Amino acid sequence: MTVMEVSTNLEILNGTRIAVVLTCLNRKQKTLACLEAFFSPVLPAHVDISAYIVDDASTDGTSDAVRQTYPKVKIFSGDGNLFWNGGMRGAFSEAMKDDPDYYLWLNYDTIIYPETVGVWLDTSHKLSEKGETKAIVGGST
């Protein structure tokens, strides 16, 4: 599937809200790179992307760097004892309050391709057309 095919199929998804959920600890550069890749996909203009991050007590300035670079990202602080699982649970819990259409659990060290989210949404739409309205769509990284 080409990027053009994905973009054409996604026009019906305008108004779709996606929440990316991640947790981090002392990985400022990797977290910033992950967010840069996530916020620059090939998508229709009206797909709303939000990010929810639990910073589990970073001492390297991760939260400040994210706030400065991505002021709309919602950052929550951990006490250093949440680890990945607790941080992801906390970020997911916060994202659920805004009731997005989709959630993407993402590791801070994952760099997605620009068309990844578009392919993901297209796959979800095709599943929905077949009656699969509740599905987990995953991919390799």
C-alpha positions as CSV (number, residue, x, y, z in Angstrom):
1,M,0.0,0.0,0.0
2,T,1.3,3.4,-0.9
3,V,1.1,6.6,1.2
4,M,-1.3,8.0,-1.4
5,E,-3.7,5.1,-1.0
6,V,-3.6,5.5,2.8
7,S,-4.3,9.2,2.6
8,T,-7.2,8.7,0.2
9,N,-8.8,6.0,2.4
10,L,-8.4,8.1,5.5
11,E,-10.4,11.1,4.4
12,I,-13.4,9.6,6.1
13,L,-11.5,9.6,9.4
14,N,-11.3,13.4,9.6
15,G,-12.1,14.4,13.2
16,T,-10.5,11.2,14.6
17,R,-8.6,11.7,17.9
18,I,-5.5,9.6,18.7
19,A,-3.8,9.5,22.0
20,V,-0.2,8.3,22.2
21,V,0.7,6.9,25.6
22,L,4.3,6.6,26.8
23,T,6.5,6.6,29.9
24,C,10.1,7.6,30.2
25,L,13.0,7.9,32.6
26,N,16.2,9.9,31.8
27,R,15.9,9.4,28.1
28,K,15.5,13.0,26.9
29,Q,17.0,12.7,23.4
30,K,15.2,9.4,22.7
31,T,11.9,10.7,24.0
32,L,12.2,13.9,21.8
33,A,13.0,11.8,18.8
34,C,10.1,9.5,19.4
35,L,7.7,12.5,19.7
36,E,9.1,14.1,16.6
37,A,8.4,11.0,14.6
38,F,4.9,10.7,16.0
39,F,3.9,14.3,15.4
40,S,5.0,14.3,11.8
41,P,3.0,11.5,10.1
42,V,1.3,11.6,6.8
43,L,-2.3,12.1,7.8
44,P,-5.4,14.1,6.8
45,A,-5.4,17.6,8.3
46,H,-8.3,16.9,10.8
47,V,-6.8,14.0,12.6
48,D,-6.1,15.2,16.2
49,I,-3.0,13.7,17.8
50,S,-2.4,14.1,21.6
51,A,0.4,12.7,23.8
52,Y,0.3,11.6,27.4
53,I,3.6,11.0,29.1
54,V,4.5,9.8,32.5
55,D,8.1,10.9,33.4
56,D,9.1,8.6,36.2
57,A,11.4,11.2,38.0
58,S,13.9,11.9,35.2
59,T,16.9,14.0,36.3
60,D,18.2,14.7,32.8
61,G,15.6,17.4,32.0
62,T,13.3,15.2,29.9
63,S,10.1,16.9,31.1
64,D,11.4,20.4,30.6
65,A,12.7,19.6,27.1
66,V,9.3,18.0,26.1
67,R,7.4,21.0,27.5
68,Q,9.6,23.4,25.6
69,T,9.5,21.5,22.3
70,Y,5.9,20.1,22.5
71,P,3.9,22.4,24.8
72,K,0.6,20.6,24.1
73,V,1.9,17.2,25.4
74,K,0.4,16.3,28.8
75,I,3.2,15.3,31.2
76,F,2.6,13.6,34.5
77,S,5.3,13.0,37.1
78,G,6.1,9.7,38.7
79,D,8.2,9.1,41.9
80,G,10.8,6.9,40.3
81,N,9.1,3.7,41.3
82,L,6.5,3.3,38.5
83,F,8.8,1.7,36.0
84,W,7.4,1.0,32.5
85,N,4.2,-0.8,33.6
86,G,3.2,1.7,36.2
87,G,4.0,4.7,34.0
88,M,2.0,3.3,31.1
89,R,-0.9,2.5,33.3
90,G,-0.8,6.1,34.6
91,A,-0.5,7.7,31.1
92,F,-3.3,5.5,29.8
93,S,-5.5,6.4,32.7
94,E,-5.0,10.1,32.0
95,A,-5.6,9.6,28.2
96,M,-8.9,7.7,28.9
97,K,-10.3,10.8,30.6
98,D,-10.3,12.6,27.2
99,D,-12.0,9.6,25.5
100,P,-10.0,9.5,22.2
101,D,-11.0,7.2,19.3
102,Y,-7.6,5.4,19.4
103,Y,-4.8,4.8,21.8
104,L,-1.2,4.1,20.7
105,W,1.1,2.6,23.3
106,L,4.6,3.6,22.3
107,N,8.0,3.1,23.8
108,Y,10.1,6.3,24.2
109,D,12.8,4.7,22.1
110,T,10.6,3.8,19.1
111,I,10.8,5.9,15.9
112,I,7.8,5.3,13.7
113,Y,7.7,5.7,9.9
114,P,5.8,8.8,8.7
115,E,3.0,6.5,7.2
116,T,2.7,4.2,10.2
117,V,-0.3,5.9,11.8
118,G,-2.0,6.3,8.5
119,V,-1.6,2.5,7.8
120,W,-2.8,1.8,11.3
121,L,-5.9,3.9,10.9
122,D,-6.6,2.4,7.4
123,T,-6.3,-1.1,8.8
124,S,-8.7,-0.2,11.6
125,H,-11.2,1.2,9.1
126,K,-11.0,-1.9,6.9
127,L,-11.6,-4.1,10.0
128,S,-14.5,-1.9,11.0
129,E,-16.1,-2.3,7.5
130,K,-16.0,-6.1,8.2
131,G,-17.7,-5.7,11.5
132,E,-14.6,-5.8,13.7
133,T,-15.3,-2.6,15.7
134,K,-13.1,-3.5,18.6
135,A,-9.6,-4.5,17.5
136,I,-6.0,-4.2,18.6
137,V,-3.8,-3.3,15.7
138,G,-0.1,-3.9,16.3
139,G,3.0,-3.7,14.2
140,S,6.6,-4.5,14.4
141,T,9.3,-1.9,15.1
